[in-house]
Amino acid sequence: MSNPHYQVVVVGTGPGGYVAAIRAAQMGLKTAVVEKDELGGTCLNWGCIPTKAWVVTAHLYEQIQRAKEYGIEVGEPKIMWPALVERKNKIVKQLTGGVGSLLKGRNIDIHRGVAKLTSANRLAVALNAGGTQEVTTDNVIVATGAYAWMPPGWSLDGERVVSSREALDLTKQPKRIAILGGGVVGSEFACFFAAIGTQVTLIELLPRLVMVEDEEVSAALEREMKKHKIGVHLGTKVEDRKDNSDGSITLTLSGGKTVDVDTVLVATGRRPYSEGLGLDALGVTPGERGRITVNDRLQTKLSNIYAIGDVTDLKQLAHFASAQGKAAAEMIAGHSAQTNWRAVPGATFTNPEIGSVGLTEAQAKAEGRKLKISRFPFRAHGRNIADGETTGFVKLIGDADTDQVLGAHIFGPKASELIHECSLAIAADLNMADLAQVIHAHPTMMEPIGEAAEDADGLAIHLLRTDAKAAGRH
């Protein structure tokens, strides 16, 4: 077998890797990818997409339960677990097949196996089908992503103890589940399982949920979880575990409380997949917890080896990985690329959703800025009232001296969609006044953003304030 040569080899085909490969091919570069598992990576196979398929089911289930509020009489809904899993699998198969077609349509070679760099310009691929294929390349883009980290004393068995990956293929719906970790993944699964009738206990070592979010959002999410009868234990760890003869598991929490469950979902974080790539031998030593450090051009210590996505020391977000992938490919091709990462939106699909971009209030204060903070509650908005979705708020953070939009945090229905206007505002260096002057169609879910921007100066039409916030812009 001959050793092919490429201008770009991308290791990993998640949302960073396959996008990088396609953009490189679009730039006219001879490109290949190496994938040890399924095309599409964690996001398409066991993360973003399949979990959102389940979120849609959970929301519909809740809507049916509330049908009488909307003037509809129906019978009691019932979760059909095998059908729920089958629908998820069909969606995944369709999208991963689409990735394969996109790669092949761009004449991108696909090497199925595990890649190891033997030099800055050579990779040995241990093929899944057996044997080894060596390839040479001018440039490498490492896009290997991350894996679920298991805390000491825990191991997966696929049914009673699972990570988010195995949870998507459980053979039956758990009656009782404990979720270890109150970050994005743990919180999303907690809301999903609670919505479809599973008794949920959420255990988080840190003092609040989704620590990456603004503190007001974390507090609001905790309140909503408790309203949905999720047992939330913050600042808590599991001290002991007992496997019972009936198949259940008894967890002893710090403080002595015990919890009996059928399944434990471990969602205590993800670690970059950087081991075994041969980087250490080349002087590219991964840092804390395996993260690969890159410069503002996404290069490692070796200028022709790039790293993008969850394997880096930057944010772990699928869409951010895609943006990095495009940028890396464009820079390799000799073009300028977008590398201003301060307006990267986040979306968390809890119940209700979280959308955020820019600085949190605590981060902005830590920078020593004088702030103007405004809010608008969804309970005061006509469209939300008509939809029966009034939980949550829009919170905007601006610079009091310049009026510049510094951050936006939305907790409520469709927050993952609404946040993008705020992301554009930050990317374009717009002011609160600019957001306030945008005419939002009525009645739409976007209107609260404009009202929140007006509230920065006490001018929100549909919010009656009793404080002394000044009326009028200065």
Secondary structure, 3 states (H helix, E strand, C coil): CCCCEEEEEEECCCCCHHHHHHHHHHCCCCEEEEECCCCCHHHHHHCHHHHHHHHHHHHHHHHHHCHHHHCCCCCCCCCCHHHHHHHHHHHHHHHHHHHHHHHHHCCCEEEEEEEEEEECCEEEEEECCCCEEEEEEEEEEECCCEEECCCCCCCCCCCCEECHHHHCCCCCCCCEEEEECCCHHHHHHHHHHHHCCCEEEEEECCCCCCCCCCHHHHHHHHHHHHHCCCEEEECCCEEEEEECCCCCEEEEECCCCEEEECEEEECCCEEECCCCCCCHHHCCCCCHHHCECCCCCCECCCCCEEECHHHECCCCCHHHHHHHHHHHHHHHCCCCCCCCCCCCCEEECCCCEEEEEECCHHHHHHCCCCEEEEEEEHHHCHHHHHHCCCCCEEEEEEECCCCEEEEEEEEECCHHHHHHHHHHHHHCCCEHHHHHHCCCCCCCCCHHHHHHHHHCCCCCCCCCCCCCCCCCCC
